[in-house]
């Protein structure tokens, strides 16, 4: 008697969400993860373009002098990126980004003095679209300041040469504070200290499992050693 044929089910390549945003401080691996997620699922990657900000290199050289210029330029970019995201979603696509539109506020509150912050807040509020889409899931990536600095130095971008570990510590703390209060979307917090999401298929598969099985509004993932 012949055995019944074995049915092989193809993996479900549909994205579990239509809009995923990956966030975290400089050097944590946002863009690399977005690119891998876009390869795994049929999602359109929408990436930041820091090179399009003409003030950024000057900001890293003199943060006090160029903070307001830099953050206002980023606020304009974020508004345009939010409109692009809304357009892609309206046309039925799925989108994965390496930013939240609100990230400009995180950086601005960290780098601006009180008077500049009030000016920034008023202007940025007028620039931002009122109907910006909200992610179905936010993936918050974390790493220690020393690890972030090592990753920044490894990629050797000229405009990031003056970034210090102190600045990265303050930035990481600002992100943690922001996400402590953030409740617009479910948030999966991922500690990347011992994760290689770019080169390790096993580590990437662990993250995919957490994304696909996440329930509730808040969850954390730390790889066991």
Order of alpha helices (4+ residues) and beta strands (2+ residues): beta-alpha-beta-alpha-alpha-beta-alpha-alpha-beta-alpha-alpha-beta-alpha-beta
